[in-house]
């Protein structure tokens, strides 16, 4: 008889990422076996796994009368197979474990706008009695991904020493790329209403998506923000196949809301991870990762990204305290000599168009309109964050970090458009408005249909 290999669960972490479907064998009271596929086998600790209880009544009935089962999991990198002998202990229908697994299933459906398609009845917690490798010609697994703690500490130290919000976001994204090898990332911050997220920075995408928005609770990103839980999808192609098969009587997904600016996205996403940025029990935003590769984001990566995301959120919260610097000096600029640039402002929602092309809306649009009015009226280009924050005409929300975030968003949108209006940071809490053409400011009372 061929030899078998005893294996520890922590030695085969990728088997529990759902990249390749797992199968479970249960036995009825009369000895009849039943084998079916399950979508989630979640490793809890060294001796326990959790199984999603979703669709298959026969498996549930067998588990009720016979607590023993065997699960086969497959290592995606090598194709090695492992058999887990399990003993059913309990079913959880609430609590952190249940909510974590429920969130993952909800996120799969939310990716297509098919919320509530997956209904997780419960989470079956099972003790692992034995784990063995099925004999094969390649008994060695992939080398584990190791992240040195001193490198994590170094990134943490850089975040702690950052001088402003933009530095914090840049260090966070660079740190995740250097530590984890994630080149496709973007950061979204929560707006003043607490109902929407907007993109302030991205890396690795053809289109940056700066200024794109997501409703909290909408899609994978909105779901992670709403529940303040990391969502990690490791094989979207297979997960979405399950989602489509589970639609049942629903004929079609609700139409997605049109967005003026599309979200950053890879053309063929296989893995996606969204990590909330939390500080002082409050959500500040999320950092999002995408990859062409299935299983790109693993459990240990999730931990590291979560640590850095939360520290970045804490730093942003602290840096958002209004500065006490005096108002910026006034600078008189020579008048430009080119054809006028039309800047159209819709007061209904502070939407801004440059030469009839959409630029930005909301708080950032209101700030730009105020800056341009001051520039025209006073021929002044130097400003301070404090001056803008104290401007009663802007009716800024009482959120410490909102102004700096909106200025970052505004500056990047102008840069991407290569507009003849730019914002240049001159010092912490100070910036300069650069105008390369004469301005024609047009105010419209109501946007109406655009």
C-alpha positions in Angstrom: 0.0 0.0 0.0 1.3 3.4 -0.9 2.5 5.7 1.9 0.4 8.7 2.9 1.7 12.0 4.3 0.4 13.7 7.4 -0.1 17.4 6.8 -0.8 20.4 9.0 -3.5 22.7 7.8 -1.2 25.8 8.0 1.1 24.1 5.5 -1.5 24.2 2.7 -3.1 27.7 3.0 -4.0 28.1 -0.7 -6.2 25.0 -0.4 -8.7 27.1 1.6 -8.9 30.1 -0.9 -11.6 28.6 -3.0 -9.6 28.7 -6.2 -10.4 25.1 -7.1 -13.7 23.7 -5.9 -13.7 21.2 -2.9 -15.8 18.2 -2.6 -17.4 16.7 0.5 -18.5 13.1 1.1 -21.1 12.4 3.8 -22.9 9.1 4.6 -26.6 8.7 5.4 -28.0 6.6 8.3 -28.3 3.5 6.0 -24.7 3.8 4.8 -25.3 5.4 1.4 -22.5 7.9 0.6 -23.2 11.2 -1.1 -20.6 13.4 -2.7 -21.1 17.0 -3.8 -19.1 20.2 -4.3 -19.0 23.0 -1.8 -18.0 26.6 -2.5 -16.2 27.5 0.8 -13.9 25.5 3.1 -12.5 28.0 5.5 -9.6 27.2 7.8 -10.3 28.5 11.3 -7.3 27.2 13.2 -4.9 24.2 13.3 -7.8 21.8 14.2 -11.0 23.3 12.7 -12.5 24.3 9.4 -15.8 25.8 8.5 -18.0 24.7 5.7 -20.7 27.0 4.0 -24.2 25.6 4.4 -26.0 26.8 1.3 -27.8 24.7 -1.2 -27.6 20.9 -0.8 -30.2 19.3 1.4 -28.8 15.8 1.2 -25.5 16.8 2.6 -27.3 18.7 5.4 -29.5 15.7 6.2 -26.5 13.3 6.3 -24.5 15.6 8.6 -27.4 15.7 11.0 -27.5 11.9 11.4 -23.8 11.2 11.0 -21.3 13.8 12.1 -18.4 12.2 10.2 -17.4 13.5 6.7 -14.4 13.7 4.4 -13.5 16.7 2.4 -11.1 16.8 -0.5 -9.2 20.1 -1.1 -6.7 20.8 -3.9 -3.6 23.0 -3.9 -3.9 25.3 -7.0 -0.2 25.9 -7.5 0.7 22.2 -7.7 -2.6 20.2 -8.1 -1.8 18.2 -5.0 -4.8 16.8 -3.3 -5.5 16.4 0.4 -8.2 14.5 2.3 -9.5 15.9 5.5 -11.4 13.6 7.9 -13.9 15.8 9.7 -16.3 15.5 12.6 -19.2 18.0 12.7 -19.4 20.0 15.9 -22.0 22.8 15.4 -23.7 25.2 13.0 -23.3 28.9 13.6 -26.0 31.3 12.2 -24.5 34.5 13.6 -21.3 35.8 15.0 -17.9 36.9 13.4 -17.2 33.7 11.6 -20.7 33.5 10.0 -20.6 37.2 9.1 -17.2 36.8 7.5 -18.3 33.9 5.3 -21.6 35.6 4.5 -19.8 38.8 3.4 -17.7 36.8 1.0 -20.7 35.2 -0.6 -22.6 38.4 -0.7 -19.6 40.1 -2.4 -19.6 37.5 -5.2 -23.2 38.4 -6.0 -22.6 42.1 -5.5 -19.8 42.0 -8.1 -22.6 41.5 -10.7 -25.2 43.6 -8.9 -26.9 40.4 -7.8 -27.2 41.1 -4.1 -29.1 38.6 -2.0 -28.6 35.8 -4.6 -26.5 33.7 -2.2 -28.2 32.9 1.0 -25.9 31.4 3.7 -28.0 29.3 6.0 -25.2 28.7 8.4 -21.6 27.9 8.9 -20.8 24.3 9.9 -17.8 24.1 12.2 -15.9 20.8 12.0 -13.0 19.4 13.9 -10.3 18.0 11.7 -9.5 14.4 12.8 -6.8 13.7 10.2 -5.2 15.3 7.1 -3.3 13.3 4.6 -1.9 14.0 1.1 -3.0 11.8 -1.7 0.2 10.1 -3.1 1.6 11.8 -6.2 4.9 12.3 -8.1 5.4 15.8 -6.8 5.1 15.8 -3.0 6.7 19.2 -2.5 4.4 22.2 -2.2 5.2 25.8 -3.2 7.5 27.9 -1.0 5.5 29.9 1.5 5.3 33.6 1.0 7.2 35.2 3.9 6.9 38.9 4.9 9.6 40.0 7.2 8.3 42.0 10.2 11.1 44.5 10.0 9.9 45.5 6.5 6.4 45.9 7.8 7.8 48.1 10.7 9.7 50.2 8.2 6.6 51.0 6.2 4.7 51.7 9.5 7.4 54.1 10.5 7.2 56.0 7.2 3.5 56.3 7.6 4.0 57.7 11.1 6.4 60.3 9.9 4.3 61.4 6.9 3.7 65.2 6.7 0.3 65.2 5.0 -2.5 63.1 3.7 -1.1 62.7 0.2 2.2 61.3 1.6 0.3 58.8 3.8 -1.7 57.5 0.8 1.4 57.3 -1.4 3.4 55.4 1.3 0.5 53.0 1.9 0.2 52.2 -1.8 4.0 51.9 -2.3 4.3 49.8 0.9 1.7 47.3 -0.3 3.4 47.0 -3.6 6.8 46.5 -2.1 5.8 44.1 0.7 3.1 42.1 -1.2 3.9 42.7 -4.9 0.5 44.3 -5.6 1.0 46.8 -8.5 -2.7 47.5 -9.2 -4.2 49.4 -6.3 -6.4 52.4 -5.6 -7.6 54.3 -2.5 -11.1 55.6 -2.0 -12.1 57.9 0.9 -15.5 58.4 2.5 -17.3 61.6 1.5 -18.8 64.1 3.9 -22.2 62.4 3.8 -20.9 59.0 4.8 -22.8 57.5 1.9 -20.3 57.5 -0.9 -16.6 56.7 -1.5 -14.5 58.5 -4.1 -11.2 57.6 -5.6 -8.2 59.9 -4.7 -5.2 57.8 -5.9 -4.5 54.8 -8.0 -1.5 52.9 -9.5 -1.1 50.3 -12.3 -4.3 51.1 -14.3 -4.6 52.4 -17.8 -7.2 55.0 -16.5 -6.6 56.3 -13.0 -10.3 56.7 -12.2 -9.6 59.6 -9.9 -12.9 61.1 -8.8 -14.9 57.9 -9.5 -17.5 57.1 -6.9 -19.2 54.1 -5.3 -22.2 54.1 -3.1 -21.6 52.5 0.4 -23.3 49.1 0.3 -23.1 48.9 -3.5 -20.9 46.2 -5.1 -17.8 44.6 -3.6 -16.3 47.9 -2.6 -19.4 49.3 -1.1 -20.1 46.0 0.8 -16.7 46.0 2.4 -17.1 49.6 3.4 -20.6 49.1 4.8 -19.7 46.1 6.9 -16.1 47.3 7.7 -14.8 43.8 6.8 -12.1 42.9 4.3 -13.5 41.2 1.2 -11.1 38.9 -0.6 -12.2 37.2 -3.8 -9.7 34.8 -5.2 -11.3 33.4 -8.3 -13.9 35.7 -9.8 -14.4 33.7 -13.0 -15.6 30.6 -11.0 -17.4 32.5 -8.3 -19.4 34.5 -10.8 -20.3 31.3 -12.6 -21.9 30.1 -9.4 -23.6 33.4 -9.0 -25.2 33.2 -12.4 -26.3 29.6 -11.8 -28.0 30.7 -8.6 -30.1 33.4 -10.1 -33.2 31.2 -10.2 -36.3 33.2 -11.1 -34.5 36.5 -11.3 -34.3 37.3 -15.0 -31.8 40.1 -14.9 -29.6 42.2 -12.7 -30.7 45.7 -11.8 -29.0 48.2 -14.0 -25.8 49.8 -12.7 -25.9 53.4 -12.0 -24.1 55.4 -14.6 -20.9 57.1 -13.5 -19.3 60.0 -15.2 -15.9 58.6 -14.2 -15.3 54.8 -14.3 -13.6 53.0 -11.5 -10.0 51.9 -11.9 -10.2 48.3 -13.2 -8.1 45.7 -15.0 -9.6 44.3 -18.2 -9.7 40.8 -16.8 -9.9 40.6 -13.0 -9.4 37.2 -11.4 -8.7 38.3 -7.8 -9.9 41.3 -5.9 -9.4 42.5 -2.3 -10.9 45.5 -0.6 -9.6 46.5 2.8 -11.4 49.0 5.0 -9.3 51.9 6.5 -10.5 52.4 10.1 -9.5 54.9 12.7 -11.1 55.6 16.1 -14.0 53.2 15.3 -14.8 55.2 12.1 -14.5 54.3 8.5 -12.3 56.7 6.5 -12.1 54.8 3.3 -10.8 51.6 1.6 -7.8 50.4 -0.3 -8.6 48.1 -3.2 -6.4 45.6 -4.9 -6.9 43.8 -8.2 -4.9 41.1 -10.1 -5.1 39.1 -13.3 -4.0 36.0 -11.4 -6.4 33.7 -9.5 -5.5 33.4 -5.8 -3.2 36.4 -5.8 -4.3 37.6 -2.4 -3.8 35.3 0.5 -4.8 35.3 4.2 -1.4 36.6 5.4 -1.4 39.3 2.8 -4.9 40.4 4.1 -3.5 40.7 7.6 -0.5 42.9 6.5 -2.7 45.1 4.3 -5.2 45.5 7.1 -2.5 46.6 9.6 -1.1 49.2 7.1 -4.6 50.4 6.1 -5.6 51.1 9.6 -2.4 52.8 10.5 -2.8 55.0 7.4 -6.4 55.8 8.5 -5.2 56.8 11.9 -2.4 59.0 10.5 -4.9 60.7 8.1 -7.3 61.3 11.0 -4.5 63.0 13.0 -3.1 65.0 10.0 -6.6 66.3 9.2 -6.6 68.6 12.3 -6.9 72.2 11.1 -3.5 73.9 10.9 -2.9 77.2 12.7 -0.8 78.8 10.0 -1.7 82.3 8.9 -3.5 82.9 5.7 -1.4 82.5 2.6 0.2 85.7 1.1 -1.4 87.3 -1.8 0.4 87.0 -5.1 -0.4 89.2 -8.2 0.0 87.3 -11.5 0.5 88.8 -15.0 -2.7 88.4 -17.1 -2.6 85.4 -19.5 -2.7 86.2 -23.2 -4.4 83.1 -24.7 -8.0 82.5 -25.7 -10.4 82.3 -22.8 -11.1 79.0 -21.0 -14.8 78.6 -20.3 -15.5 77.3 -16.8 -19.1 76.4 -16.3 -20.4 75.9 -12.7 -23.8 74.3 -12.0 -24.8 75.5 -8.5 -27.3 72.7 -8.0 -24.5 70.2 -7.3 -21.3 72.2 -7.8 -20.5 70.4 -11.1 -17.7 72.0 -13.1 -17.2 71.8 -16.9 -14.0 73.1 -18.6 -14.8 74.1 -22.2 -17.9 71.9 -22.0 -16.1 68.8 -20.8 -16.9 67.4 -17.4 -14.2 67.8 -14.7 -15.6 67.3 -11.2 -18.6 67.9 -8.9 -19.6 68.2 -5.3 -17.3 69.6 -2.6 -14.2 69.7 -4.9 -16.2 71.5 -7.6 -17.4 74.1 -5.1 -13.8 74.6 -3.9 -12.5 75.1 -7.4 -15.3 77.6 -8.2 -14.5 79.6 -5.1 -10.8 79.7 -5.9 -11.4 80.8 -9.5 -13.7 83.6 -8.3 -11.1 84.8 -5.9 -8.4 84.6 -8.6 -10.6 86.7 -11.0 -11.7 89.2 -8.3 -8.4 89.7 -6.5 -5.8 88.5 -9.1 -4.5 86.2 -6.4 -3.1 82.7 -6.8 -1.8 81.7 -3.4 -4.1 80.1 -0.8 -4.0 78.2 2.4 -6.1 75.2 3.6 -7.1 77.2 6.7 -8.4 80.1 4.5 -10.6 77.7 2.5 -11.8 75.8 5.6 -12.9 79.0 7.2 -14.7 80.3 4.1 -18.4 80.2 5.2 -19.6 80.5 1.6 -18.3 77.0 0.8 -20.4 75.4 3.6 -17.8 72.7 4.1 -18.9 69.7 6.2 -17.4 69.5 9.6 -14.9 66.7 8.9 -11.3 67.4 9.6 -9.7 65.5 6.7 -12.3 66.3 4.1 -10.7 69.5 2.7 -7.3 68.0 2.1 -8.8 64.9 0.5 -10.9 67.1 -1.9 -7.8 69.2 -2.8 -5.9 66.1 -3.6 -8.8 64.8 -5.8 -9.1 68.2 -7.5 -5.4 68.5 -8.2 -5.2 65.1 -9.7 -8.3 65.6 -11.9 -6.8 68.8 -13.3 -3.4 67.0 -13.9 -5.1 64.1 -15.7 -7.1 66.5 -17.9 -3.9 68.4 -18.6 -6.1 71.4 -18.0 -4.9 75.0 -18.3 -5.8 75.3 -14.6 -3.5 73.5 -12.1 -3.0 73.3 -8.4 0.5 73.3 -7.0 1.3 72.4 -3.5 3.8 74.9 -2.0 4.0 73.8 1.6 2.0 71.9 4.2 -1.4 73.5 4.2 -0.6 75.9 1.3 -1.1 75.7 -2.4 -1.0 77.8 -5.6 -3.5 78.1 -8.4 -1.8 78.2 -11.8 -4.0 79.6 -14.6 -2.5 79.5 -18.1 -5.5 81.1 -20.0 -7.9 83.9 -19.4 -11.1 82.7 -17.7 -14.7 83.0 -18.7 -16.7 82.0 -15.6 -20.3 80.9 -16.2 -22.7 80.2 -13.4 -25.8 78.0 -14.1 -28.5 77.9 -11.6 -29.6 74.3 -12.3 -27.8 71.5 -14.1 -30.9 69.9 -15.5 -30.3 66.8 -17.8 -26.6 66.6 -18.7 
